[in-house]
Amino acid sequence: MRSFWKELPILVIIALALALLIKTFLVQAFSIPSDSMQNTLQRGDRVLVDKLTPWFGSEPQRGEVVVFHDPGGWLGETQTSDSGPVAEGIQKALSFIGLMPSAEEKDLIKRVIAVGGDTVSCKRGGKVVVNGKPLDEPYIFPGNTPCDEKPFGPIKVPKGRIWVMGDHRQDSLDSRYHQNLNNGTVSVDDVVGRAFVVAWPIDRWSALPVPVTFDQPGLGAAAAVAPSAVGLAGALPIVLWRRRRLIAKVRAEAEARPDRLTADC
């Protein structure tokens, strides 16, 4: 029994270190503070966010629900919590190791609609269009329209940035409302990670997959053109060089042929 009490502090330290490691590099819990993502996410839901994938160079993809730091002025002034010193201390301790969301972090959660290289737009009475492909968005809050209250575009999303929108379109101050700053786009460097599951409350547990509308053929055509063009530009000098060598070889053989015929005679 004595050895157990001696080892207990070490076990606690190891557990805290592992929890901190997981929060920093793997998974972190975030609380949904508003109604901007209804009905996909409800106010008070806890989501788990994958923080590992970005470490391997992966960037946000169309259709993913992502958490990102405030790009600047999106949140405005945040309200301070009056939960009391004890509750506040507990929350800070648990949020430090990733078991609770932090009340101090200025983060937002939205759905990625377009990525770098895409052109996105939406006219009043119409659908959101990405690279000429209209999106079928069943995740939009019932009764909402894709963008009637705030039509936009066309907007070309720069490389390394994303265009984000809330699922509750009539209650989401998303990229549409911040076009005075980088055309409303968000830097991928500000993205914390992808929300992949609703973990709490238990009766709302569900995964957050990419909607099928983002898998439609041709949606990523504009993004695919750039690598193809780069490849063509890189291959062109090689093709021309090989063609010049072939022409030179044929000419050399033509010039040498009469000599061989004379020698044989």
Buried (B, 14 or more C-beta within 10 A) or exposed (E): EEEEEEEEEEEEEEEEEEBEEBBEEBBBBBBBBBBBBBEBBEEEBBBBBBBBBBEEEEBBBBBBBBBBBBBEEBBEEEEEEEEEEEEEEEBEEBBBBBBBBBBEBEBBBBBBBBBBBBBBBBBEEBBBBBBEBBBBBEBBBEEBBBBBEBBBBEBBBEEEBBBBBBBBBBBBBBBBEBBEEBBBBBBBEBBBBBBBBBBBEEEEEEEBEBBEBBEEEEBBEBBEEEEEEEEEEEEEEEEEEEEEEEEEEEEEEEEEEEEEEEEEE
